[in-house]
Amino acid sequence: MVKAQNAQTGGRGTMPLIPAAKIQFLPEDRAWIAERIAEVLATGQLTLGKYGTQFEEDFARFCGVRHAVAVNSGTSALEIILRAMGIEGKDVVLPTNTFFATAAAVVHAGGRPVLAEMDPESFSIRPEDLDKVLTAKTAGIVVVHIGGIVSHRIRDLREFCRKNGLWLVEDAAHAHGSSYGGVKAGAFGIAGSFSFYPTKVMTSAEGGMIVTSDDRIAAEARIYRDQGKASFTQNAHVRMGYNWRMSEPHAIIGLRHLERLPSMISDRQRIAKIYDLGIKEFRNLRTLDVLPGGECNYYKYIAVPKELKDRKALKAALRERYGVSLSGEVYEEPLHRQPVFAQYVTGALPVSEDYCARHICLPVFAGMTDEEAHRVLAALQETIG
Ligand SMILES: Cc1ncc(COP(=O)(O)O)c(C=O)c1O
């Protein structure tokens, strides 16, 4: 293993910083994008045009579903699905260790978020924890593929929903291209939502996508995203929609990044393999293994120290002494501890509290070098290994 040279010098000297994440648009991709943005600027076809349609078709094919509907964020993608499912006055179960937007979308669509405990093996949810939180009003479950991991229990979750007369929706904001048993994220439930926010594995600058093989949900999504209009050319407003459209420049960026997605994912997987092998030798750090049948895009590389007294101090030491930036956690604070969701809290969720406080996310991005990954391992070994 590479030794972190800076340990001898007590500082990182001229060692370049390894960022937590980095965006990759190759020069030829930037040129491709610029050419097409110039085209739509010239024609004035700036929204709901041919590039949006192409992006939708390609993304649906990539996920193995019948429909994809492009929108302006991952948050609106999820809210639209939930509106199409009709959740007013109903309960929707979701993990407490997720991003604000998963629960906020439920609230905005008129439902009540019910927060469930997480599974330490996958950072997702488990049927045995869901049993405890079902109510007579439960309409469905939102599973979140945290860090890009599709849980090895995903089929059990689907079966749990079927038995209980519930629907399953996937918040796949982290999981472009991840799969389990050959089925892609977004294709397990009745519908799935993706985010193309710039930190994600692929981006359209801002943007989101609804994927589904359900014709009704796809048709509803097209109505909702465009001010609830019955169709593009009709001014009959039949749903309480909003302006959730994706512009053509965003679609152009997304379309190109989608083409690059397989190579960007394989870069991330190469780095993850180096981390997996290195961390196996550590005493205090465990990897979050992707179990047989699973394929992970490594939006995050999650590792769990057996003991971690002060994550902020560790992050500061890694940055200042070793030039290594850890990435943001998934998540630092579970939703049941967020002030805005206080009214929905029904009890303690100790496993999530423990894991949210104790895990770390290593740097991983397309274009990261093997040497950088070994430098991260060496720095970790000297700090918490
Ligand atoms: C789990 C999860 N859900 C939803 C979202 C919302 O996506 P967006 O930022 O595109 O609205 C995010 C984005 O960060 C997310 O991480």
The ligand as an ORCA input file, in Angstrom:
! r2SCAN-3c Opt
* xyz 0 1
  C     -32.382     10.714     -2.434
  C     -32.719     11.971     -3.186
  N     -33.987     12.197     -3.543
  C     -34.342     13.288     -4.243
  C     -33.419     14.245     -4.589
  C     -33.872     15.477     -5.281
  O     -33.276     15.698     -6.509
  P     -33.101     17.192     -7.093
  O     -32.011     17.837     -6.326
  O     -32.782     16.971     -8.527
  O     -34.418     17.863     -6.907
  C     -32.083     14.053     -4.256
  C     -31.082     15.044     -4.678
  O     -30.157     15.437     -4.169
  C     -31.723     12.899     -3.511
  O     -30.447     12.696     -3.133
*
